[in-house]
Amino acid sequence: MSKIVVDSIQKSGGVAMTFPIADGAAGDVMKTDGAGTMSFETIQDNIVPADTDLIIGSVVSNSARQNVYSTGEWTSSGPWTTYYHSWQDANSIVQGWNMFMGDGYPNGTSQSMHVNDGENAMTRTKEYSHGKRIGNQNKDYFYYDNSTGAYSGVTWRCIPVRNTTDSDITRTFNAYLSSYDASYGGCSIFYYTPTYSSGTNYANATGGGWTSIFSGGSNTPSASHGGSVTIPAGQTILLFTNSIHQYSTTYRFKDSNMPYGLDTFFGTGVICDLRMLETLASARIADATQTSGLPWKIYPHCATIYGDR
């Protein structure tokens, strides 16, 4: 039996509808461009909202235990070595990234995870802005590790920031952060910029580097810190605000981790990368270790789960 091949048909109103010559992949659906041209498209199983500056989100994790020395409920000085909340050294950045991702010892079996270890703790929780700010200021914590110094809990917040233009963009970023001192109990603002084997597609990321915007602090429940952030053309960076839970009174601590002025930081070519936001909240890096977090791998994971760009 012969078959009929139709390249185009005339729809009502006299506009021709043109069909694709080749078949699509299994499971594809046919779509129109609204002008009579039909094409096949793969259905995305994992749908995220379209890029828009109407949504600004972050992913947050924290620890409510004394997470520097063995005087707390951890059995060692962090998941690997001495941990500075202020991310003043490369070892602290690795540990901080791993703890933010939900497990400071990601290759462990019985070791402490060093995160999500308090009654009100969070692990990769999504939080969104309502207006010009996001996060918390003077948030009240109650826990029995009654540290009066620099060794209380810590909060890590990450905002994935994307430049949709063909030119680098530099913006001023500010946040209110709590801290105790400039090192163990310090606060910080850092961002991660990936490097690629070629181009700037998520899938081609092979490494990256960290840039410090602020690192330090003093004994305060809330202070404003900030600086310049450069988002390379057509790329997504991971912008972190890290704060300590500052001792307030017996068993009570205050935590401020509140980026503000988001109306001037975002917009006109700069958006929150919602694909990356979902990836940060859920994807795992299977070969990460306590001494190597491999943050660049979140980019090809994003490409696999939500589509490359």
C-alpha positions in Angstrom: 0.0 0.0 0.0 1.4 3.4 -1.0 1.6 6.3 1.4 0.9 10.0 0.9 3.6 12.5 1.8 2.3 16.0 2.6 4.9 18.8 2.7 2.3 21.5 3.1 -1.5 22.1 3.2 -3.6 25.2 2.8 -5.5 26.1 6.0 -8.5 28.3 6.1 -7.7 31.9 5.3 -5.3 31.0 2.6 -2.1 30.6 4.7 0.0 27.6 3.8 1.1 25.3 6.7 4.6 23.8 6.1 5.5 20.5 7.7 9.1 19.3 8.6 10.6 17.0 6.0 12.3 14.7 8.5 10.7 12.9 11.4 11.5 14.0 15.0 12.9 11.8 17.8 10.7 9.3 19.6 8.3 11.2 21.9 8.7 14.6 20.2 5.6 16.8 19.7 4.8 19.0 16.8 4.6 22.8 17.4 3.9 25.9 15.3 5.7 29.2 15.1 2.3 30.9 14.6 3.0 31.7 11.0 2.3 28.3 9.4 5.7 26.5 9.9 5.5 23.3 11.9 8.5 21.6 13.6 9.2 18.8 16.1 10.3 19.6 19.6 11.4 17.4 22.5 9.3 17.6 25.6 11.3 18.7 28.6 10.5 16.5 31.7 11.9 19.1 34.1 10.3 22.4 33.5 11.5 25.6 35.1 10.1 29.1 34.6 11.3 31.2 31.7 14.1 33.7 32.4 12.7 36.8 34.0 13.7 39.5 36.4 10.4 39.0 38.2 11.8 36.0 40.1 14.9 36.4 42.2 15.7 33.3 44.3 18.4 31.8 46.4 19.4 28.4 48.0 20.2 28.3 51.7 21.8 25.8 54.0 23.0 26.2 57.6 24.5 24.6 60.6 23.4 25.3 64.2 26.3 23.6 65.9 29.8 24.8 66.9 31.4 24.0 63.6 35.1 24.9 64.0 36.6 23.0 67.0 36.0 19.8 68.9 34.4 21.7 71.8 31.2 21.5 69.9 29.2 18.4 68.8 31.3 17.7 65.7 34.2 15.3 66.2 36.8 17.4 64.5 37.5 20.9 63.3 35.1 20.9 60.4 34.6 18.2 57.8 38.3 18.4 56.7 40.4 20.9 58.6 40.1 24.2 60.4 37.1 26.1 59.0 36.9 29.9 58.7 33.3 31.2 58.3 34.9 34.1 56.4 36.2 31.7 53.6 39.6 33.4 54.0 41.5 30.4 52.7 41.0 27.8 49.9 40.4 24.9 52.4 37.5 26.8 54.0 36.0 27.4 50.5 36.0 23.7 49.7 34.4 22.8 53.1 31.9 25.7 52.8 30.8 24.6 49.3 30.4 21.0 50.5 28.4 22.0 53.5 26.2 24.3 51.5 25.5 21.4 49.2 24.3 19.4 52.1 27.2 17.2 53.2 30.6 18.5 54.3 31.9 14.9 54.0 30.2 13.8 50.7 32.3 10.6 50.4 31.7 9.6 54.0 29.8 6.6 55.4 29.6 7.3 59.1 31.2 10.7 59.5 29.3 13.8 60.5 27.6 15.6 57.6 28.5 19.0 59.3 25.2 20.7 58.2 21.5 20.5 58.9 22.3 19.5 62.4 19.9 21.7 64.4 16.2 21.7 65.0 15.6 24.7 62.7 18.5 24.1 60.3 18.0 24.2 56.5 19.6 22.2 53.7 19.4 23.5 50.2 16.2 25.4 50.8 14.9 27.8 48.2 14.0 31.3 49.3 12.7 34.1 47.1 12.7 37.9 47.1 9.4 39.8 47.5 10.7 43.2 46.8 14.3 44.6 47.0 15.6 42.2 49.6 15.9 38.5 50.3 16.8 36.4 53.3 16.7 37.3 57.0 17.9 39.9 59.4 18.4 39.3 63.1 16.9 35.9 62.8 16.7 34.3 66.3 18.2 30.8 66.9 18.0 28.8 70.1 20.4 25.9 70.6 22.4 24.5 73.5 25.9 24.9 72.1 26.3 28.0 74.2 29.3 29.4 72.3 29.9 33.0 73.4 32.7 33.5 70.8 33.4 32.7 67.2 32.4 29.1 67.0 28.7 29.0 66.6 26.5 28.1 63.6 26.8 29.4 60.0 24.5 30.2 57.1 25.4 29.8 53.4 23.3 31.5 50.8 23.8 31.2 47.0 22.2 33.3 44.3 22.9 32.1 40.7 23.3 35.3 38.6 23.2 35.2 34.8 24.4 37.8 32.3 22.1 37.6 29.2 24.1 40.1 27.1 27.2 39.9 24.9 29.3 42.1 27.2 30.6 41.7 30.7 28.5 43.5 33.3 29.8 44.8 36.7 27.3 45.7 39.4 27.4 46.7 43.1 26.1 44.0 45.5 25.3 44.5 49.1 24.2 42.4 52.0 23.6 42.6 55.8 25.5 39.9 57.5 26.1 38.8 61.1 29.6 38.0 62.4 31.8 37.7 65.5 35.3 38.4 64.2 37.3 38.5 61.0 38.2 34.8 60.7 36.7 31.8 62.6 33.5 33.8 63.2 33.7 36.0 60.2 31.3 36.6 57.4 31.9 36.9 53.6 30.7 37.5 50.1 32.2 35.4 47.4 31.4 34.4 43.8 32.3 31.5 41.6 33.1 31.9 37.9 33.4 28.8 35.8 35.9 28.1 33.0 35.2 26.1 29.9 36.9 23.8 27.5 35.3 25.9 24.7 32.6 28.5 24.5 30.5 29.2 27.6 27.8 26.5 27.5 27.0 24.8 30.8 28.1 21.5 29.4 31.6 22.7 28.6 32.5 23.8 32.1 35.8 22.2 33.3 36.8 24.3 36.2 36.5 27.7 37.8 37.7 30.2 40.4 36.5 32.1 43.4 36.5 35.9 43.8 36.2 37.6 47.2 34.0 40.6 47.5 34.2 40.9 51.3 35.9 38.7 54.0 36.0 39.7 57.7 33.6 41.1 60.2 33.3 42.1 63.9 31.1 41.3 66.8 27.7 42.4 65.5 24.3 40.8 64.7 24.0 42.8 61.5 26.3 44.9 59.4 26.3 46.0 55.7 29.0 44.7 53.5 29.4 44.7 49.7 31.5 45.4 46.6 31.6 45.0 42.9 30.6 41.8 41.1 31.5 41.1 37.5 29.3 38.7 35.5 31.0 37.6 32.3 29.0 37.9 29.0 26.5 35.1 28.5 27.5 33.3 31.7 26.2 32.4 35.1 28.1 32.9 38.4 27.3 31.6 41.8 27.1 34.5 44.3 27.5 33.5 48.0 26.7 35.4 51.2 28.0 33.6 54.3 27.2 34.6 57.9 27.8 33.4 61.4 25.2 33.1 64.2 26.3 35.8 66.6 26.0 35.1 70.3 23.1 37.2 71.8 22.4 35.8 75.2 22.3 32.3 76.9 21.7 29.7 74.1 20.4 32.4 71.8 22.0 33.6 68.6 21.2 36.2 65.9 21.7 35.6 62.2 21.6 38.2 59.5 22.0 37.0 55.9 20.1 39.6 53.8 21.1 40.8 50.4 19.4 44.1 49.6 19.2 46.6 46.7 18.3 43.7 44.3 16.3 46.1 42.1 19.5 47.8 41.0 21.7 44.7 41.0 19.3 42.8 38.8 17.6 43.9 35.6 18.9 45.2 32.2 20.8 42.1 31.2 21.2 40.5 34.7 18.8 37.9 35.9 18.5 35.1 38.5 19.4 31.9 36.6 16.3 29.7 37.5 17.7 26.6 35.8 20.8 26.8 38.0 18.7 27.6 41.0 16.8 24.3 40.7 20.0 22.4 40.1 21.7 23.9 43.2 18.7 22.8 45.2 18.6 19.2 44.1 21.5 17.9 42.0 24.4 15.9 43.5 28.1 15.7 42.6 28.7 12.0 43.0 32.6 12.2 43.1 33.0 15.1 45.5 35.1 14.5 48.6 35.7 16.3 51.8 38.9 17.8 50.3 37.5 18.6 46.8 34.0 19.9 46.3 34.2 20.2 42.5 31.7 23.1 42.2 32.2 23.4 38.4 30.4 20.1 37.9 27.1 21.8 38.8 27.2 23.4 35.4 27.1 20.2 33.2 24.6 18.7 35.6 22.4 21.7 35.0 22.8 21.1 31.2 21.8 17.5 31.6 18.8 18.1 33.8 17.3 21.4 32.5 19.0 21.9 29.1 22.2 23.4 28.0 22.8 27.0 27.0 
